[in-house]
Amino acid sequence: MYQEKAELLETTDNLTTTALDDYYLAHLSRQLSLLGRREVHNGRAHFGIFGDGKELAQIAYAKAFQKGDWRSGYYRDQTFMLALGLLQPEEFFAMIYGDTDFHYNPSTGGRNFNNHFSTQNIDENGEIKNLADRYNSASDISSTAGQMPRLLGLAQASKLVRQKPELKKHLRNNVTGNEVAFGSIGDASTSEGMFFETINAAGVMQVPLAVAVYDDGYGISVPIELQTTKASISETLKGFQREEGTNGITIYTCKGWDYPNLLKTFTEGITYCRDTQTPVLFHIQEVTQPLGHSTSGSHERYKSKERLEWENEFDCLVQFKNWLLSTGETDDETLTKIEKQAAKAAREARDNAWNHYADSFAEETESLSRILYHLKNHSANRLDHTEELESIRHKVFPTRRALFSLAKRVTFELHGFSEFQPEKEELRVWVENFQKRTKRFYNGQLHREGNDSALRVRAIPAQYQEHPAELNGSDILNKNFDVLFSKHPNLVTFGEDTGKLGGVNQGMKGMQEKYGIERVSDTGIRETTIIGQGIGLALRGFRPIAEIQYLDYLIYAQSTLSDDLACMQYRTMGKQAAPLIIRTRGHQLQGIWHAGSPMQLILGSMRGVYLCVPRNMTQAAGFYNTLLQANDPALVIEPLKGYNVKEPLPSNLGEFRVPLGVPEILHEGTDVTLVTYGWNAHHAVKAAHLLQEVKNISVEVIDVQTLMPFDVNHSILKSIKKTNKVIFMDEDVPGGGTAYMMQKVLEEQQAFDYLDTAPRTLPAMEHRPAYGIDGEYFSKPNVERIFETVYQMMHETDVKRFPELV
């Protein structure tokens, strides 16, 4: 009914079928919004957010999109996606209903809101798709302006290949250097720091990034005057305007209801962006929002009567119709016919999608019905749940939850009845099968699950010559990175002081000079977009290592890490992956902002990203070697105190691999199990030697090596079976990382039954670490505190042998 790539109108006097195709598409999209909103209000869906009012601008924007380009947009881009053929009307409704059929709802599989789109960048074997020959979209997130940071990396990929064409073959020709990264955002969301950080970085880096800002005058109920300086983002950004001989961005403005000028503006701007490989911003003004912000509210509550009247008059569909009629090359009858065709297509799509959703668990409903009716008959109506089942069948919006809840409650009721054994067994099998199926729908694919999983990378021990050289930890890392950059041509790294200086601790020393500024580069002080660069580059086939200078400053990028990177694999059911490695350093050093260990924050917000916590630099290098063999994102926290500590130089640099989720026993013992990680492992070993020497207490020290994943083989449980006592130690606050480890071991590994005394946690103090050697000592675990805690546990189990320390 509409063309995948329509030809542009050359003049307003030469009306072609393209304009009528666009009229159909705009009305189809509006009808989808109207019907989608109605489905929510009728009770057949829970929530909806739509792109009404932006139809014309998105059609014009999409016409400039080419094969190989990438989109990083927001949750109102339905018309843009329809125009590219990346969204079908049935899928639009499948998203609203939460259909879990991945073929019918490929963008979300029922795991995300409607209007959250994605395309596949990786297959089930971990191989990158042919991205240069298709339209591409990064997976959408709801977080306001959260789509902006990754847009920078998507654009940077093109610039890197244009600067260094030999990279093209190493990326399997997925990046040609001619692509543009298309972004979109609501005007109110430009108030977010992520937006300004991205715009500033794009202006500095001069990458082919385009952003369409849709300005409808409000951020939910808050008017633009309270959102944006000068009530205009294009006025606010005038200092960013690119001029001859300077960097910056090129700014365009246009009205959201002006069809011919939208075509002209987007064509001109994207052509300029593509040709010059420099960023552009389109401020699309006077956009309306006919249905309000979402199905959760009504804009009539906060917009004046005059504003609502203006919006009715300047609705882009009304103005588009007026313009078409003014050309004299169509008539009202033709346009009315097109409108009816669009409405009919939308209704048919809604009905098809609803029938598909309702049928998706019809078989399970019927099988449960047979079991419950059989039970009713066998119990002479004593156990009758058929009326409740029928009410579930006839709900406006039937759910799997209602079916499963009923089945589980019947199993509880049947417990203890020996005369209904056949029904109990049938019901048990039904529940088990239903649970397996729903787990696949809702609980899988947090990490890569195929051959490209980091958990499947084979461990290779570090090898050493008979008399290995002893080097500082920073030199071990440096030499290992040198091998990795030689081995992986698509490996890039960037961060504050990473390039010319080689990092504040010299891990990248000499890499920029040897491998080029394109592959080893400096950035500004902007953690969120450093992570965004990494996500975008990883989506396009690069292997980026994004460096955050200190662990304490990871918090600046927390939203991007948590809302985008950590859940990308999950929210796309494995269809999209960004194997970004975040490199940082932390734990013990000096003071509040250079010695943090916020594990509780990371563990609670970054499930989906592996967390590696090495105790030395050889171990850290082994993690980098492992991760580059897989497609999982990961965070590696190098211990700050390890850079100037001597370590033996491995002879198989770049090859040895430390496995994820496999703890290492650093000191064998029989009395107490001490579980820790990072630099605390060194304190633990010292304390173990002191306890053995002074009190003949044998401590088994276990370095978990990674917190996510955690001890996949349950080796800590084996140790506890031997010692019957356990202490968990780290540098996080009480109830943080130590509580996490305790839950993993006592609950998941079921170690509680093997304990002779209560388990202990030995964390840092509740406050951030104080300054200096003394401040650190009295803020964090130390050898003496370990000694006292271990001894107290021994005292509790044998008072005579271990009298109280006084």
C-alpha positions in Angstrom: 0.0 0.0 0.0 2.9 2.3 0.6 6.4 2.3 -0.8 9.5 1.2 1.2 11.5 4.1 -0.2 9.4 6.8 -1.8 10.8 9.4 -4.2 10.9 13.0 -3.0 8.5 15.5 -4.4 10.5 17.9 -6.6 8.0 20.7 -6.4 4.7 21.3 -4.8 3.2 21.7 -8.3 4.1 18.1 -9.3 1.9 16.0 -7.1 2.8 12.3 -7.5 1.5 9.1 -6.0 4.3 9.4 -3.5 2.4 12.1 -1.6 -0.7 10.0 -1.6 1.3 7.1 -0.3 2.5 9.3 2.5 -1.0 10.4 3.2 -2.1 6.8 3.5 0.9 6.0 5.8 0.3 9.0 8.0 -3.4 8.1 8.5 -2.6 4.5 9.0 -0.2 5.4 11.8 -2.8 7.8 13.3 -5.4 5.1 13.2 -3.0 2.7 15.0 -2.6 5.3 17.7 -6.3 5.8 18.1 -7.1 2.1 18.2 -4.2 1.4 20.5 -5.4 3.9 23.0 -8.9 2.5 22.8 -7.6 -1.0 23.4 -6.0 0.2 26.7 -9.1 2.0 27.8 -11.3 -1.0 26.9 -9.2 -3.2 29.1 -7.5 -5.3 26.4 -4.0 -3.8 27.2 -2.3 -2.3 30.1 -0.5 0.8 28.7 0.2 2.6 25.5 2.4 5.4 24.2 2.1 6.6 20.7 3.5 8.9 18.0 0.4 10.8 17.1 1.2 14.3 15.8 4.6 13.4 14.5 3.6 11.5 11.5 4.6 13.9 8.7 8.0 14.7 10.3 8.8 11.0 10.7 7.9 10.2 7.1 10.1 12.9 5.8 13.0 11.9 8.2 12.7 8.3 7.1 13.0 9.1 3.4 16.7 10.1 4.0 17.4 6.8 5.8 19.6 4.4 3.8 20.6 0.8 4.0 23.4 0.5 6.6 22.2 3.5 8.6 21.2 3.1 12.3 18.4 4.5 14.3 18.6 5.3 18.0 15.2 6.8 18.7 12.5 7.2 21.3 9.2 5.6 22.0 7.1 7.6 19.5 8.9 6.6 16.3 6.1 4.3 15.0 5.6 6.2 11.7 9.3 6.3 11.0 9.5 2.5 11.5 6.4 1.9 9.4 7.9 4.0 6.6 11.0 1.8 6.5 9.0 -1.4 6.6 10.5 -2.3 10.0 7.1 -2.3 11.7 3.9 -4.0 10.5 0.5 -2.9 11.8 -0.1 -6.3 13.4 3.2 -6.1 15.3 2.1 -2.6 16.6 -0.8 -4.3 18.4 1.1 -7.4 19.3 3.4 -5.0 21.3 0.4 -3.5 23.1 -1.0 -6.9 24.1 2.4 -8.1 25.2 2.4 -11.1 22.7 5.3 -13.4 23.5 5.5 -14.8 20.0 9.0 -13.6 18.9 8.0 -14.0 15.2 4.8 -11.9 15.6 6.4 -9.4 18.0 10.1 -9.4 17.0 11.1 -6.1 18.6 10.2 -7.0 22.2 8.8 -10.5 22.4 6.5 -9.2 25.1 9.2 -8.0 27.4 8.9 -4.2 26.7 6.4 -1.5 26.2 4.9 -0.8 22.8 6.8 1.4 20.4 10.1 0.1 21.6 11.8 -1.2 18.5 14.9 -3.1 17.6 16.4 -5.0 14.7 18.8 -8.0 14.9 22.5 -7.4 14.8 23.7 -10.8 15.8 22.6 -14.4 15.2 22.2 -17.3 17.7 25.7 -18.4 16.9 27.2 -15.0 17.8 27.9 -14.0 14.3 27.3 -10.4 13.3 24.5 -10.0 10.7 24.9 -8.3 7.3 24.2 -4.8 8.7 25.3 -2.8 5.6 22.5 -4.2 3.5 19.6 -3.5 5.9 17.9 -0.8 7.9 19.1 -1.0 11.5 17.6 0.1 14.8 19.2 -0.1 18.3 16.8 -1.5 20.9 14.7 1.3 22.4 14.5 2.1 26.1 12.0 4.2 28.1 14.6 6.2 30.0 14.3 9.9 29.0 17.2 10.8 26.7 18.7 7.3 27.3 18.9 6.8 23.5 21.4 9.6 23.1 24.7 8.2 24.5 24.7 5.1 22.2 23.9 7.3 19.2 27.4 8.8 19.5 29.0 5.3 19.2 26.8 4.3 16.3 28.0 7.4 14.4 31.6 7.1 15.5 31.8 3.6 13.8 31.3 5.2 10.4 33.9 7.9 11.0 36.5 5.3 12.2 36.1 3.3 9.0 36.2 6.4 6.8 39.5 7.4 8.6 40.9 3.9 8.5 39.4 2.0 5.5 41.3 -1.2 6.2 39.0 -1.7 9.2 36.1 -2.4 6.7 37.2 -6.0 6.0 37.8 -6.7 9.7 34.2 -5.7 10.3 33.0 -8.0 7.5 32.0 -5.0 5.4 29.2 -4.1 7.9 30.5 -0.5 8.1 31.3 1.3 4.9 32.0 4.8 6.4 29.0 6.4 4.6 26.3 5.7 7.2 24.4 8.2 9.3 23.2 7.5 12.9 19.6 8.8 13.2 18.4 9.9 16.6 15.1 11.3 17.8 14.0 12.8 21.0 11.1 14.9 22.5 11.9 18.5 23.2 11.4 18.2 26.9 13.9 15.4 27.1 16.6 17.8 25.8 16.7 19.1 29.4 18.5 15.9 30.4 22.3 16.0 30.8 22.6 13.0 28.5 21.4 15.1 25.6 23.8 17.9 26.2 26.7 15.5 26.9 26.0 13.8 23.6 25.6 16.9 21.6 28.8 18.4 23.0 30.7 15.1 22.3 29.4 14.9 18.8 30.4 18.5 18.1 33.9 17.8 19.3 34.3 14.5 17.6 32.6 15.6 14.3 30.7 12.3 13.7 27.8 11.7 11.3 25.1 12.0 13.9 21.6 13.4 13.2 19.0 14.3 15.9 15.4 15.2 15.3 13.9 17.1 18.2 10.1 17.0 18.2 8.8 20.1 19.9 5.2 19.8 21.0 5.5 22.5 23.7 5.2 20.3 26.7 7.0 17.7 28.8 3.9 15.8 29.9 2.2 18.7 31.7 5.2 21.1 32.1 5.3 23.8 29.4 8.5 24.5 27.4 9.1 27.8 29.2 9.9 25.7 32.3 11.9 23.2 30.3 14.3 25.0 28.0 16.3 28.2 28.1 14.7 30.8 25.7 11.9 28.2 25.3 13.7 26.9 22.2 16.4 24.2 22.0 17.7 25.6 18.7 18.1 29.0 20.3 19.7 27.4 23.3 22.2 25.5 21.1 23.3 28.5 19.0 26.7 28.4 20.5 27.1 24.9 19.1 26.4 26.1 15.6 29.2 24.9 13.3 30.8 27.6 11.3 33.6 27.6 8.7 36.9 26.7 10.3 35.2 25.4 13.6 33.7 22.2 14.8 30.2 22.0 16.2 26.8 21.0 14.9 24.6 22.3 12.1 21.1 23.3 13.2 18.0 23.2 11.0 14.5 24.3 12.0 11.1 23.4 10.4 7.4 23.2 11.3 6.1 19.7 12.0 3.0 20.3 9.9 4.8 21.7 6.8 5.1 18.6 4.5 7.1 20.1 1.5 9.5 22.0 3.8 10.0 18.9 6.0 11.0 17.0 2.9 13.4 19.7 1.8 14.9 20.2 5.3 15.6 16.6 6.1 16.9 15.9 2.6 19.3 18.8 2.8 20.4 18.1 6.4 21.0 14.4 6.1 22.8 14.8 2.8 25.1 17.4 4.4 25.6 15.1 7.4 26.4 12.1 5.2 28.8 14.0 2.9 30.7 15.9 5.5 30.4 13.3 8.3 29.5 16.0 10.7 26.5 16.2 13.2 23.2 17.9 12.5 20.2 18.7 14.6 16.7 19.3 13.4 14.4 21.3 15.6 10.9 20.4 14.5 8.6 23.0 15.9 4.8 23.4 16.3 4.3 19.6 16.7 1.0 18.6 18.2 0.1 15.6 20.4 -3.6 14.9 19.7 -3.9 12.0 22.2 -1.9 13.5 25.0 1.3 12.1 26.5 0.1 8.4 27.0 -2.9 6.4 28.0 -2.1 7.3 31.6 -3.3 10.9 31.3 -5.3 13.5 29.5 -3.8 16.6 28.1 -7.1 18.5 28.4 -6.2 18.8 32.1 -3.2 21.1 31.5 -3.7 22.6 28.1 -5.7 25.8 27.6 -8.8 25.9 25.4 -6.8 28.1 23.0 -3.9 25.7 22.8 -6.3 22.8 22.1 -8.0 24.7 19.4 -4.7 25.6 17.8 -3.6 21.9 18.0 -6.8 20.9 16.2 -6.1 23.4 13.4 -2.4 22.6 13.1 -2.6 18.9 13.4 -0.2 17.7 10.7 -2.8 15.5 9.1 -5.2 18.4 8.7 -2.5 20.7 7.3 -1.3 17.9 5.0 -4.8 17.5 3.6 -5.2 21.2 3.1 -1.9 21.3 1.2 -2.8 18.3 -1.0 -6.1 19.9 -1.9 -4.4 23.3 -2.6 -2.3 21.7 -5.3 -5.4 21.0 -7.4 -4.1 17.5 -8.3 -6.4 15.6 -5.9 -9.8 16.0 -4.4 -11.6 15.4 -1.1 -13.2 12.2 -2.3 -9.8 10.6 -3.1 -8.4 11.6 0.2 -11.5 10.4 2.1 -11.1 7.0 0.4 -7.5 6.8 1.4 -8.5 7.7 5.0 -11.1 4.9 5.0 -8.5 2.4 3.6 -6.1 3.3 6.4 -8.8 2.9 9.1 -9.8 -0.5 7.7 -6.2 -1.7 7.5 -5.7 -0.7 11.1 -8.8 -2.4 12.3 -7.9 -5.6 10.5 -4.4 -5.5 12.0 -5.9 -5.0 15.5 -8.2 -8.0 15.0 -5.5 -10.3 13.7 -3.1 -9.4 16.5 -5.8 -9.9 19.1 -6.8 -13.3 17.8 -3.2 -14.3 17.7 -2.6 -13.2 21.2 -5.8 -14.8 22.6 -4.9 -18.1 20.8 -1.4 -18.2 22.1 -2.3 -20.1 25.2 -5.6 -21.6 24.1 -4.2 -25.1 24.1 -3.1 -24.8 27.7 -6.5 -23.4 28.7 -8.3 -26.3 27.1 -6.0 -28.9 28.7 -6.5 -27.3 32.2 -10.2 -27.2 31.5 -10.2 -31.0 30.9 -8.3 -31.6 34.2 -10.6 -29.4 36.2 -13.9 -30.8 34.8 -12.6 -34.3 35.4 -11.7 -33.4 39.0 -15.2 -31.9 39.4 -16.8 -35.1 38.3 -14.5 -37.4 40.2 -15.1 -35.5 43.4 -18.9 -35.3 43.0 -18.6 -31.5 42.7 -16.7 -31.2 46.0 -13.7 -29.8 44.2 -15.2 -27.6 41.6 -13.1 -24.8 40.1 -14.8 -24.7 36.7 -16.8 -21.5 37.4 -13.5 -19.7 38.1 -12.0 -21.2 35.0 -14.9 -20.0 32.8 -14.6 -16.5 34.3 -10.9 -16.5 33.3 -11.9 -17.6 29.8 -14.3 -14.7 29.4 -12.2 -11.9 30.7 -11.8 -8.9 28.5 -8.0 -9.4 28.7 -7.2 -13.1 29.6 -3.7 -13.6 31.1 -1.4 -16.5 31.6 -1.1 -15.3 35.2 -4.7 -16.0 35.9 -4.5 -19.6 34.5 -1.3 -20.4 36.3 -2.5 -19.0 39.6 -5.7 -21.1 39.5 -3.7 -24.2 38.6 -1.3 -23.7 41.5 -4.1 -23.1 44.0 -5.8 -26.3 43.0 -2.5 -28.2 43.5 -2.4 -26.7 47.0 -5.9 -27.8 47.7 -5.3 -31.3 46.4 -2.3 -31.8 48.6 -3.0 -34.7 51.0 -5.9 -36.2 48.9 -4.8 -39.7 48.0 -8.0 -40.5 46.0 -7.3 -37.9 43.3 -3.9 -39.2 42.3 -4.5 -39.2 38.5 -5.8 -35.6 38.6 -2.9 -34.6 40.8 -0.3 -36.0 38.4 -2.0 -34.5 35.4 -2.1 -31.1 37.1 1.6 -31.5 38.2 2.6 -32.1 34.6 0.5 -29.2 33.4 2.0 -26.8 35.9 5.6 -28.0 35.1 5.1 -27.6 31.3 3.4 -24.2 31.7 6.1 -23.0 34.0 8.9 -24.1 31.6 7.2 -22.3 28.7 6.6 -19.0 30.6 10.2 -19.1 31.9 11.4 -19.1 28.3 9.1 -16.2 27.5 10.0 -14.0 30.5 13.1 -15.2 32.3 15.8 -16.3 29.8 18.5 -14.6 27.7 19.9 -12.3 30.4 23.3 -13.3 29.0 24.5 -14.9 25.8 23.4 -18.6 25.8 25.1 -20.0 22.7 28.6 -20.8 21.8 29.5 -17.1 22.1 28.8 -17.1 25.8 31.7 -16.0 28.0 30.9 -19.0 30.2 31.8 -21.3 27.4 35.3 -19.9 26.8 37.9 -22.5 27.6 40.2 -21.6 30.5 43.9 -21.5 29.5 46.4 -21.2 32.4 49.1 -18.5 32.3 52.5 -20.2 31.4 55.9 -19.0 32.6 59.5 -19.5 31.7 61.7 -21.2 34.2 62.9 -17.9 35.5 60.3 -15.3 34.4 60.9 -11.6 34.5 59.3 -9.7 37.4 57.4 -6.7 36.1 55.1 -4.1 37.6 51.4 -5.0 37.2 50.9 -2.1 34.9 53.6 -3.5 32.5 51.9 -6.9 32.5 48.7 -5.3 31.4 50.5 -3.2 28.9 52.3 -6.1 27.2 49.0 -8.1 27.1 47.1 -5.2 25.5 49.8 -4.9 22.9 49.2 -8.5 21.9 45.4 -8.1 21.9 45.5 -5.0 19.7 47.7 -6.9 17.2 45.4 -9.9 17.4 42.1 -8.2 17.1 42.0 -5.5 14.4 38.5 -4.3 15.4 39.6 -3.7 19.0 39.4 0.0 20.0 39.7 1.7 23.4 39.0 5.2 24.6 38.6 7.2 27.8 39.9 10.1 29.8 43.7 10.1 29.4 43.6 6.7 27.6 45.2 7.8 24.3 48.3 10.0 24.4 49.1 9.4 28.0 48.3 5.7 27.9 46.1 5.9 31.0 46.7 7.3 34.4 48.3 4.0 35.4 50.0 3.4 32.0 48.2 0.2 31.0 47.8 1.6 27.5 51.3 3.2 27.3 52.5 3.4 23.7 49.3 1.9 22.2 48.2 5.1 20.5 51.6 5.6 18.9 51.7 2.0 17.7 48.1 1.4 16.6 46.8 4.9 15.7 44.6 7.6 17.2 41.6 6.0 15.7 41.9 2.8 17.7 43.3 4.3 21.0 41.9 7.7 21.8 41.2 10.3 24.5 37.8 11.6 25.4 36.5 14.5 27.4 35.3 14.0 31.0 31.9 12.6 30.1 31.4 9.1 31.5 27.9 8.5 30.1 28.9 9.1 26.5 32.1 7.1 27.0 29.8 4.1 27.7 27.5 5.2 24.9 30.4 5.2 22.5 31.1 1.7 23.5 27.6 0.5 23.1 27.2 2.0 19.7 30.5 0.7 18.4 29.8 -2.8 19.8 26.4 -2.9 18.1 28.2 -2.3 14.8 30.8 -5.0 15.1 33.7 -3.3 16.9 35.2 -4.7 20.1 35.4 -1.6 22.3 37.1 -1.3 25.7 35.6 1.9 27.3 37.7 3.2 30.2 36.2 4.9 33.2 39.1 6.4 35.1 38.0 5.4 38.6 35.3 3.1 39.8 33.8 5.9 41.9 33.0 7.8 38.6 31.1 4.8 37.1 28.1 6.3 38.9 28.0 9.1 36.3 27.3 6.5 33.7 25.0 4.3 35.8 21.8 5.0 33.9 23.3 4.1 30.6 24.9 1.0 32.0 21.8 -0.2 33.8 19.0 0.9 31.5 20.7 0.3 28.2 23.7 -2.1 28.2 22.7 -4.4 31.1 19.3 -5.3 29.8 19.9 -5.1 26.0 20.4 -8.9 25.6 17.3 -9.6 27.8 14.9 -7.0 26.3 15.6 -8.3 22.8 15.6 -12.0 23.7 19.2 -12.3 22.4 18.5 -10.6 19.1 20.8 -7.7 19.9 24.1 -7.8 21.7 26.7 -5.2 22.5 29.9 -6.9 23.8 31.3 -3.9 25.5 34.1 -4.3 28.0 34.2 -1.5 30.6 37.7 -1.1 32.1 38.1 0.8 35.4 40.1 0.7 38.7 39.0 0.9 42.2 39.1 -0.4 45.8 41.9 0.6 48.1 43.7 3.9 47.5 43.0 7.3 49.0 39.9 8.9 50.2 36.2 9.2 49.5 36.3 9.5 45.7 39.3 7.3 44.8 38.8 4.2 47.0 35.1 3.4 46.5 33.8 -0.1 46.1 30.0 0.3 45.4 29.3 -3.3 44.7 25.8 -3.2 46.1 25.0 -0.5 43.5 26.5 -2.5 40.7 25.1 -5.8 41.7 21.6 -4.4 42.1 21.5 -2.4 38.8 23.7 -4.2 36.3 22.4 -7.8 36.0 23.2 -8.7 32.4 26.8 -7.4 32.7 29.5 -9.7 34.0 31.5 -8.3 36.9 35.1 -9.3 37.1 37.1 -8.4 40.3 40.7 -9.4 39.8 43.2 -9.3 42.7 46.2 -8.6 40.4 47.0 -7.5 36.8 47.8 -10.9 35.4 44.3 -12.0 36.5 42.8 -8.8 34.9 44.7 -9.5 31.7 43.3 -13.0 31.7 39.8 -11.6 31.9 40.3 -9.4 28.9 41.6 -12.3 26.9 38.6 -14.4 27.9 36.0 -11.7 27.2 37.3 -10.9 23.7 36.4 -14.5 22.8 32.8 -14.0 23.6 29.9 -11.6 23.1 28.9 -10.7 26.6 29.4 -7.2 28.1 31.5 -7.1 31.2 33.0 -4.7 33.8 36.6 -5.3 34.9 37.7 -3.6 38.1 41.5 -3.5 38.3 42.8 -3.1 41.9 44.5 0.3 42.3 47.3 -1.0 44.5 48.4 -3.6 42.0 49.9 -1.4 39.3 53.3 -1.1 41.1 53.4 -4.6 42.6 55.8 -7.0 40.9 54.3 -10.0 39.1 56.0 -12.7 37.0 55.6 -12.2 33.2 53.5 -14.9 31.5 55.0 -16.3 28.3 51.6 -16.8 26.6 50.4 -13.1 26.7 47.1 -12.6 25.0 46.3 -16.3 25.1 45.9 -17.3 28.7 42.3 -17.0 29.9 40.8 -16.7 33.3 37.4 -18.5 33.4 34.3 -16.6 34.7 32.5 -17.9 37.7 35.3 -20.1 38.9 36.8 -19.2 42.3 40.4 -19.9 43.1 41.7 -21.3 46.4 44.7 -19.1 47.5 45.4 -20.7 50.8 44.1 -24.2 51.8 42.7 -24.7 55.3 40.4 -26.8 57.4 39.0 -24.6 60.1 37.3 -21.6 58.5 36.4 -20.6 54.9 37.2 -17.0 54.1 35.5 -15.8 50.9 36.7 -12.5 49.3 37.9 -10.8 46.1 40.1 -8.0 44.7 42.9 -6.5 46.8 41.3 -7.9 50.0 42.5 -11.3 48.9 46.1 -10.2 49.8 44.9 -9.2 53.3 43.1 -12.5 53.7 46.2 -14.5 52.8 48.4 -12.5 55.2 45.8 -13.0 58.0 45.6 -16.7 57.2 49.4 -17.0 57.7 49.3 -15.1 61.0 46.4 -17.2 62.3 48.3 -20.4 61.5 51.5 -19.1 63.0 50.0 -17.6 66.2 47.0 -19.7 67.0 47.3 -22.8 64.7 44.0 -21.9 63.1 43.8 -23.2 59.5 41.9 -20.8 57.1 40.9 -21.6 53.6 41.1 -18.3 51.5 38.9 -18.3 48.4 39.1 -15.6 45.8 35.8 -15.6 43.9 37.4 -13.8 40.9 34.0 -12.8 39.5 30.9 -11.7 41.4 28.7 -12.1 38.3 28.7 -15.0 37.6 29.3 -16.3 41.0 30.9 -19.7 41.8 29.1 -21.7 39.0 30.6 -25.0 40.2 29.7 -24.4 43.9 33.3 -24.9 45.1 32.7 -22.7 48.1 30.1 -25.2 49.3 32.8 -27.9 49.1 35.0 -25.8 51.3 32.3 -25.2 53.9 31.5 -28.9 54.1 35.1 -29.3 55.2 35.4 -26.3 57.6 31.8 -25.8 58.7 32.4 -22.1 59.1 32.4 -19.2 56.6 33.2 -15.5 56.5 32.5 -13.2 53.6 34.7 -10.1 53.3 34.8 -7.1 50.9 35.2 -3.3 50.8 31.5 -2.5 50.2 29.2 -1.2 52.9 27.5 -3.6 55.3 24.7 -5.4 53.6 26.3 -4.9 50.2 28.6 -7.3 48.4 29.1 -9.5 51.4 25.3 -10.0 51.8 25.2 -10.9 48.1 27.8 -13.5 48.5 26.2 -14.9 51.6 22.8 -15.3 49.8 24.5 -17.0 46.9 26.3 -19.5 49.2 23.8 -20.1 52.0 20.6 -20.1 49.9 21.5 -21.1 46.4 24.3 -23.5 47.4 22.3 -24.6 50.5 25.4 -24.4 52.7 23.5 -23.5 55.9 23.1 -27.1 57.0 26.9 -27.5 57.1 27.6 -24.6 59.5 28.6 -25.1 63.1 28.2 -21.4 63.9 26.6 -18.3 62.4 28.1 -17.1 59.2 29.9 -13.7 59.3 30.3 -10.7 57.0 33.3 -8.5 57.3 32.6 -5.4 55.1 33.9 -1.9 55.3 32.3 0.7 57.5 29.0 2.3 56.6 30.7 5.5 55.5 32.9 6.2 52.4 36.6 5.6 53.1 38.5 8.3 54.9 41.7 9.9 53.5 45.2 8.6 53.9 46.8 5.3 55.0 45.2 5.6 58.5 41.8 6.6 57.0 41.8 3.5 54.8 43.0 1.3 57.6 40.1 2.3 59.9 37.5 2.4 57.2 38.1 -1.0 55.6 38.8 -4.6 56.5 42.4 -5.2 57.6 44.6 -8.1 58.8 43.9 -7.5 62.4 40.1 -7.4 62.0 40.2 -10.6 60.0 42.3 -12.2 62.7 39.8 -11.2 65.4 36.7 -12.3 63.4 38.1 -15.7 62.6 39.3 -16.2 66.2 35.9 -15.3 67.5 34.2 -17.9 65.3 36.7 -20.5 66.7 35.9 -19.4 70.2 32.2 -19.9 69.7 32.7 -23.6 68.7 35.5 -24.5 71.2 35.7 -22.2 74.2 38.4 -24.2 76.0 40.8 -24.3 73.1 40.2 -20.8 72.1 39.5 -18.6 75.1 38.1 -15.1 74.6 40.6 -12.5 73.3 41.1 -9.8 75.9 
